[in-house]
């Protein structure tokens, strides 16, 4: 085992939760997420001998495998409506029922706008909000988005476009919401 490469068991323990959360945000059921996450780590284990830490971070490598496994899942089971399953996965709301309803409406509208973005932009946003750094997102999104600066711009631009579509171009707060 190479000195610059952590033990696979350590990677598994360190990234299981993050990989599962990323996959769960992509698929409609927890059973599917568990199956895909298991497949991710089986694929990673089989390919671990070829993993080189100097070329990528363990997180970026595992998230690439997770992204590919999720895409394979959708190819194998047909494209399901991504927006519908994202809308069903709502965040926990505050105590105020009217505020909760308003937040849910705004959240659904934003998800609808994000759903209209090109797939690469949706992926960039999803990967960034799964805990990857801009650099790791950039490595995963190669070749079009291959540097940290470009990945930051890509994620921020995608979020800004989604916010502008929801609020209207130039609306107050659209740029701040994209951060």
C-alpha positions in Angstrom: 0.0 0.0 0.0 1.3 3.4 -0.9 2.1 5.8 1.9 0.2 8.7 0.3 -3.0 6.7 0.0 -5.2 6.1 3.1 -6.5 2.7 3.9 -9.8 1.9 2.1 -11.5 1.2 5.4 -10.7 4.7 6.5 -12.1 6.2 3.3 -15.2 4.2 3.8 -15.8 5.4 7.3 -14.9 9.0 6.4 -17.1 9.3 3.3 -20.0 6.9 3.7 -22.3 9.5 5.1 -21.4 12.2 2.6 -21.7 9.8 -0.4 -25.1 8.5 0.9 -26.4 12.1 1.4 -25.3 13.0 -2.2 -26.9 10.0 -3.7 -30.1 10.3 -1.6 -30.5 13.9 -2.8 -30.5 12.5 -6.4 -32.8 9.4 -6.1 -36.4 9.1 -5.1 -36.1 6.5 -2.3 -33.8 5.7 0.5 -33.7 2.0 -0.7 -32.3 3.2 -4.0 -29.8 5.5 -2.3 -28.6 2.6 -0.1 -28.2 0.3 -3.1 -26.3 2.9 -5.1 -24.1 3.8 -2.2 -23.2 0.2 -1.7 -22.4 0.0 -5.5 -20.2 3.1 -5.2 -18.1 1.6 -2.5 -17.9 -1.8 -4.3 -16.7 0.0 -7.4 -14.3 2.1 -5.4 -12.9 -1.0 -3.6 -12.4 -2.7 -7.0 -10.6 0.3 -8.5 -8.7 1.3 -5.4 -5.4 -0.2 -6.6 -5.5 2.3 -9.5 -6.3 5.3 -7.3 -3.5 7.8 -7.1 -3.8 10.5 -4.4 -1.5 12.8 -6.3 -4.0 13.1 -9.2 -7.1 13.8 -7.2 -8.5 13.9 -3.7 -10.2 10.9 -2.2 -13.4 12.9 -1.9 -13.4 13.9 -5.6 -12.6 10.4 -6.7 -15.5 8.9 -4.6 -17.9 11.6 -5.7 -17.0 10.9 -9.3 -17.8 7.2 -8.8 -21.1 8.2 -7.0 -22.1 10.5 -9.8 -21.4 7.9 -12.4 -23.3 5.2 -10.3 -26.3 7.6 -10.0 -26.3 8.2 -13.7 -26.1 4.5 -14.4 -29.0 4.0 -12.1 -31.2 6.4 -14.1 -30.1 4.9 -17.4 -30.9 1.4 -16.2 -34.3 2.4 -14.7 -35.2 5.1 -17.2 -35.1 8.8 -16.5 -37.4 9.7 -13.6 -38.5 13.2 -13.1 -35.7 14.7 -11.2 -37.6 17.8 -10.2 -40.5 15.8 -8.7 -38.3 13.8 -6.4 -36.3 16.9 -5.4 -39.5 18.8 -4.5 -40.6 15.8 -2.4 -37.4 16.1 -0.4 -38.2 19.3 1.4 -36.0 20.7 4.2 -37.3 20.9 7.8 -39.4 24.1 8.2 -39.7 26.6 11.0 -42.5 26.7 13.7 -44.5 29.4 11.9 -47.0 27.6 9.6 -47.6 30.6 7.3 -43.8 31.1 7.1 -43.4 27.4 6.4 -45.9 27.6 3.5 -44.3 30.6 2.0 -40.8 29.1 2.3 -42.0 25.9 0.6 -43.6 27.9 -2.3 -40.3 29.8 -2.7 -38.3 26.7 -2.4 -40.4 24.8 -5.0 -40.2 27.8 -7.4 -36.4 27.8 -7.0 -36.2 24.1 -7.6 -38.3 24.5 -10.7 -35.8 27.1 -11.9 -32.8 25.0 -11.0 -34.5 22.1 -12.9 -34.5 24.3 -16.0 -30.7 24.7 -15.9 -28.6 22.5 -18.1 -27.7 19.2 -16.6 -24.0 20.1 -16.1 -25.0 23.2 -14.1 -27.4 21.3 -12.0 -24.7 18.7 -11.3 -22.2 21.4 -10.3 -24.7 22.9 -7.8 -25.5 19.5 -6.4 -21.9 18.5 -6.0 -20.9 21.8 -4.4 -23.8 21.5 -1.9 -22.8 18.0 -1.1 -19.7 19.3 0.5 -17.1 19.2 -2.2 -14.8 22.1 -2.7 -14.8 24.2 -5.8 -11.6 22.5 -6.9 -13.1 19.1 -6.4 -16.2 20.1 -8.4 -13.9 21.4 -11.1 -12.0 18.1 -11.2 -15.3 16.1 -11.5 -16.7 18.4 -14.2 -13.7 18.2 -16.5 -13.0 18.9 -19.3 -15.2 22.0 -19.7 -14.8 23.2 -16.1 -11.3 22.2 -15.2 -10.0 24.8 -12.8 -11.0 26.0 -9.3 -11.7 29.5 -10.6 -13.9 28.2 -13.4 -15.8 25.9 -11.1 -16.5 28.7 -8.7 -17.7 30.8 -11.5 -19.8 28.0 -12.9 -21.5 27.2 -9.6 -22.1 30.8 -8.7 -23.3 31.6 -12.2 -25.7 28.7 -12.2 -27.1 29.7 -8.8 -27.5 33.3 -10.0 -29.3 32.2 -13.1 -31.7 30.1 -11.1 -32.4 33.0 -8.7 -32.8 35.5 -11.5 -35.3 33.2 -13.3 -37.2 33.0 -10.1 -37.1 36.7 -9.1 -36.6 38.2 -12.5 -33.3 39.6 -14.0 -31.8 42.4 -11.9 -34.3 41.9 -9.1 -33.0 43.0 -5.7 -31.4 40.1 -3.8 -30.9 37.8 -6.8 -27.1 38.2 -6.7 -27.0 37.7 -2.9 -29.1 34.6 -3.0 -26.6 33.0 -5.5 -23.8 33.2 -2.9 
